[in-house]
Amino acid sequence: MSGRPEEGIYGNLESQSSNVSQGGWRRARSQFESETDYSSVSRRRLEGMHRPQWTMSSSVEDILLEGSTLRNNMKLNEFLRSNFGEEWVVERNGNVTMEAFVQEPDAYVQDQQFLRRIVNLTAYQALGAIYKLHHEGVYSLRQWRGFKSKNTVTPLAKGKLNAVLTQVQIEEKREAEEKRKAEEKRKAEEKREAEERLRREEDERQRRAQEMKFTISTTIEEVLFKGGVRVKEKKLNDFLYDGLDGRGV
């Protein structure tokens, strides 16, 4: 036998296998992309669920320390350990509070190069902004809104607080608009119900008036023709006969 048919068979099998593999790869890729898209949507939803719902009563401390392990009452060595590691803790003044440290950092760390690394940390700037704002009597986002010296706060802290303030104001405006629309809808519904009630009352009044008119008319006839035949039911000759003592027309 010639080898060509066998080559054709194997060639077809290889081609079919290739097509199946490509088809399977396409399906797998499509499924993977769908699962990836679903995972992305789920992740965004979860992030939205766990994202803090800021209000005007939210504290500037909570806003600036969001997602951080920092604490307002941290000691210097706790701060250094969490940001640089164990080998960077200081032997002297390590138990000083960060609130005291940010007011006079040179008094506690003499190494100027290391000190620059500390003060350039985002975490340090956040704590510094918190202590400064507390010193100025600003504890909540509402107080930050009315704070006149915003430019004295570090740009990072100012930007974050302003972003949250804008977010809260937009949300408050949206809620106020929803409340206004709900109130308008409620009033329109009450007006419609009142108009419907008045219409039913008017229909009932007219119905009763018609019944009363019919009753009065019936009563008059009964009084006028009590014991006799009603005029409207008589023929003309019968009426004249009765009225003329038997002399009809």
Contacts in CASP RR format, 6 or more apart in sequence:
PFRMAT RR
TARGET T0000
AUTHOR 0000-0000-0000
METHOD contacts of the structure
MODEL  1
MSGRPEEGIYGNLESQSSNVSQGGWRRARSQFESETDYSSVSRRRLEGMH
RPQWTMSSSVEDILLEGSTLRNNMKLNEFLRSNFGEEWVVERNGNVTMEA
FVQEPDAYVQDQQFLRRIVNLTAYQALGAIYKLHHEGVYSLRQWRGFKSK
NTVTPLAKGKLNAVLTQVQIEEKREAEEKRKAEEKRKAEEKREAEERLRR
EEDERQRRAQEMKFTISTTIEEVLFKGGVRVKEKKLNDFLYDGLDGRGV
52 58 0 8 1.000
52 62 0 8 1.000
52 66 0 8 1.000
54 63 0 8 1.000
54 141 0 8 1.000
54 164 0 8 1.000
54 167 0 8 1.000
54 168 0 8 1.000
55 141 0 8 1.000
55 168 0 8 1.000
56 140 0 8 1.000
56 141 0 8 1.000
56 142 0 8 1.000
56 145 0 8 1.000
56 168 0 8 1.000
56 172 0 8 1.000
57 140 0 8 1.000
57 141 0 8 1.000
57 142 0 8 1.000
58 140 0 8 1.000
58 141 0 8 1.000
58 164 0 8 1.000
58 168 0 8 1.000
59 139 0 8 1.000
59 140 0 8 1.000
59 141 0 8 1.000
60 129 0 8 1.000
60 130 0 8 1.000
60 133 0 8 1.000
60 138 0 8 1.000
60 139 0 8 1.000
60 140 0 8 1.000
60 141 0 8 1.000
60 143 0 8 1.000
60 144 0 8 1.000
60 161 0 8 1.000
61 72 0 8 1.000
61 130 0 8 1.000
61 134 0 8 1.000
61 139 0 8 1.000
63 141 0 8 1.000
63 160 0 8 1.000
63 161 0 8 1.000
63 164 0 8 1.000
64 126 0 8 1.000
64 129 0 8 1.000
64 130 0 8 1.000
64 157 0 8 1.000
64 160 0 8 1.000
64 161 0 8 1.000
65 71 0 8 1.000
65 72 0 8 1.000
65 126 0 8 1.000
65 130 0 8 1.000
68 123 0 8 1.000
68 126 0 8 1.000
69 82 0 8 1.000
70 79 0 8 1.000
70 82 0 8 1.000
70 123 0 8 1.000
70 126 0 8 1.000
70 127 0 8 1.000
72 99 0 8 1.000
72 127 0 8 1.000
72 130 0 8 1.000
73 97 0 8 1.000
73 98 0 8 1.000
73 99 0 8 1.000
74 97 0 8 1.000
74 98 0 8 1.000
74 127 0 8 1.000
75 94 0 8 1.000
75 95 0 8 1.000
75 96 0 8 1.000
75 97 0 8 1.000
75 98 0 8 1.000
76 90 0 8 1.000
76 93 0 8 1.000
76 94 0 8 1.000
76 95 0 8 1.000
76 96 0 8 1.000
76 97 0 8 1.000
76 98 0 8 1.000
76 101 0 8 1.000
76 108 0 8 1.000
77 89 0 8 1.000
77 90 0 8 1.000
77 94 0 8 1.000
77 95 0 8 1.000
79 98 0 8 1.000
79 101 0 8 1.000
79 123 0 8 1.000
79 124 0 8 1.000
79 127 0 8 1.000
80 88 0 8 1.000
80 89 0 8 1.000
80 90 0 8 1.000
80 118 0 8 1.000
81 88 0 8 1.000
81 89 0 8 1.000
82 123 0 8 1.000
83 118 0 8 1.000
83 121 0 8 1.000
83 123 0 8 1.000
84 117 0 8 1.000
88 114 0 8 1.000
90 108 0 8 1.000
90 109 0 8 1.000
93 107 0 8 1.000
93 108 0 8 1.000
94 108 0 8 1.000
96 108 0 8 1.000
98 127 0 8 1.000
98 131 0 8 1.000
99 127 0 8 1.000
99 131 0 8 1.000
101 108 0 8 1.000
102 124 0 8 1.000
102 127 0 8 1.000
102 128 0 8 1.000
102 131 0 8 1.000
103 131 0 8 1.000
105 115 0 8 1.000
105 118 0 8 1.000
105 119 0 8 1.000
106 115 0 8 1.000
109 115 0 8 1.000
109 118 0 8 1.000
118 124 0 8 1.000
119 125 0 8 1.000
122 156 0 8 1.000
125 154 0 8 1.000
125 156 0 8 1.000
125 157 0 8 1.000
126 156 0 8 1.000
126 157 0 8 1.000
128 154 0 8 1.000
128 157 0 8 1.000
129 153 0 8 1.000
129 154 0 8 1.000
129 156 0 8 1.000
129 157 0 8 1.000
129 158 0 8 1.000
130 157 0 8 1.000
132 152 0 8 1.000
132 153 0 8 1.000
133 139 0 8 1.000
133 144 0 8 1.000
133 147 0 8 1.000
133 153 0 8 1.000
136 147 0 8 1.000
136 149 0 8 1.000
137 143 0 8 1.000
138 144 0 8 1.000
138 147 0 8 1.000
141 161 0 8 1.000
141 164 0 8 1.000
141 165 0 8 1.000
141 168 0 8 1.000
144 150 0 8 1.000
144 161 0 8 1.000
144 165 0 8 1.000
145 165 0 8 1.000
150 158 0 8 1.000
150 162 0 8 1.000
151 158 0 8 1.000
153 161 0 8 1.000
221 230 0 8 1.000
225 231 0 8 1.000
229 238 0 8 1.000
231 239 0 8 1.000
234 242 0 8 1.000
236 249 0 8 1.000
237 248 0 8 1.000
237 249 0 8 1.000
240 247 0 8 1.000
240 248 0 8 1.000
240 249 0 8 1.000
241 247 0 8 1.000
241 248 0 8 1.000
END
